[in-house]
Amino acid sequence: MADPMRIRAQVQGSGAIVRVLMSHEMETGQRKDAAGKVIPAWHINEVTASHNGKPVFSAEWGPAVAKNPFLQFTVKGAKAGDKIAVTWKDNKGDSRTDEATVG
């Protein structure tokens, strides 16, 4: 399983700003290794986020996203103590979910 995401959620105005650093190789399927063989595509293709269990964000990604992607978004109405959960799924069927508390 992949390394945990680093999620920081901070109250800002009438909501919270959420910053997420994901650990993932994000291979495009176009690079070659030292032996000249194509490295198979392996990238995150779906990212979702929820606020206290309610979906608030959804995105479809492709192979053009950089290794160890960073994501930032705002959740309106979030208060200190609320839970923000972020989930990613990749094209090989792996997934990861991590949670943070709004501070």
C-alpha positions as CSV (number, residue, x, y, z in Angstrom):
1,M,0.0,0.0,0.0
2,A,1.1,3.6,-0.7
3,D,2.5,5.9,1.9
4,P,0.0,8.1,3.8
5,M,-1.1,11.4,2.4
6,R,-0.2,14.5,4.3
7,I,-3.4,16.5,4.8
8,R,-3.7,19.8,6.5
9,A,-7.1,21.5,6.9
10,Q,-7.2,25.0,8.5
11,V,-10.1,27.3,9.2
12,Q,-10.0,30.3,6.9
13,G,-13.0,32.7,6.8
14,S,-16.3,30.9,6.6
15,G,-14.7,27.5,5.6
16,A,-11.5,25.6,5.6
17,I,-8.6,25.4,3.2
18,V,-7.4,21.9,2.6
19,R,-3.9,21.0,1.4
20,V,-3.0,17.5,0.4
21,L,0.3,16.0,-0.6
22,M,-0.1,12.5,-2.1
23,S,2.7,9.9,-2.4
24,H,2.5,8.2,-5.8
25,E,4.9,7.5,-8.7
26,M,2.5,8.7,-11.4
27,E,4.1,6.9,-14.4
28,T,2.7,8.0,-17.8
29,G,3.4,4.8,-19.7
30,Q,5.7,6.7,-22.1
31,R,9.1,6.6,-20.3
32,K,11.6,3.9,-20.8
33,D,13.8,2.2,-18.2
34,A,17.6,1.7,-18.5
35,A,17.1,-1.4,-20.6
36,G,14.9,0.5,-23.1
37,K,11.6,-1.1,-22.0
38,V,8.6,1.0,-21.6
39,I,7.6,1.6,-18.0
40,P,3.9,0.7,-17.7
41,A,1.4,3.5,-17.0
42,W,0.6,3.8,-13.2
43,H,-1.2,6.9,-12.2
44,I,-4.0,8.2,-10.0
45,N,-7.2,8.5,-12.0
46,E,-9.8,9.5,-9.4
47,V,-9.6,11.8,-6.3
48,T,-12.5,12.4,-3.9
49,A,-12.9,14.3,-0.7
50,S,-15.6,14.4,2.0
51,H,-16.5,16.7,4.8
52,N,-17.9,14.9,7.8
53,G,-18.9,12.0,5.4
54,K,-20.5,14.3,2.8
55,P,-18.8,14.4,-0.6
56,V,-17.4,17.9,-1.4
57,F,-14.9,17.3,-4.1
58,S,-14.3,14.9,-7.0
59,A,-11.7,14.9,-9.8
60,E,-10.6,12.7,-12.7
61,W,-6.9,12.7,-13.4
62,G,-4.8,11.3,-16.1
63,P,-1.1,10.5,-16.7
64,A,0.0,14.1,-17.1
65,V,-0.1,14.8,-13.3
66,A,3.3,15.1,-11.7
67,K,4.8,12.5,-9.3
68,N,3.7,13.0,-5.6
69,P,0.9,15.4,-6.6
70,F,-0.2,18.4,-4.4
71,L,-3.8,19.4,-4.3
72,Q,-5.5,22.4,-2.6
73,F,-9.2,23.2,-2.3
74,T,-11.6,25.1,-0.1
75,V,-14.5,23.6,1.9
76,K,-17.2,26.1,2.7
77,G,-18.9,25.8,6.1
78,A,-16.2,23.7,7.6
79,K,-15.4,24.4,11.3
80,A,-12.6,23.5,13.7
81,G,-13.0,19.8,14.7
82,D,-14.7,18.7,11.5
83,K,-13.3,15.7,9.6
84,I,-12.0,15.9,6.0
85,A,-11.3,12.6,4.2
86,V,-9.4,12.3,0.9
87,T,-9.4,9.2,-1.2
88,W,-7.5,8.4,-4.4
89,K,-7.7,5.4,-6.8
90,D,-5.2,4.5,-9.4
91,N,-5.4,2.7,-12.8
92,K,-4.0,-0.5,-11.2
93,G,-6.9,-0.7,-8.7
94,D,-5.0,0.5,-5.7
95,S,-6.6,3.1,-3.4
96,R,-5.8,5.1,-0.3
97,T,-7.9,7.1,2.1
98,D,-6.6,9.4,4.8
99,E,-8.4,11.8,7.1
100,A,-7.5,15.1,8.9
101,T,-9.3,17.2,11.4
102,V,-9.9,20.9,10.6
103,G,-7.7,23.0,13.0
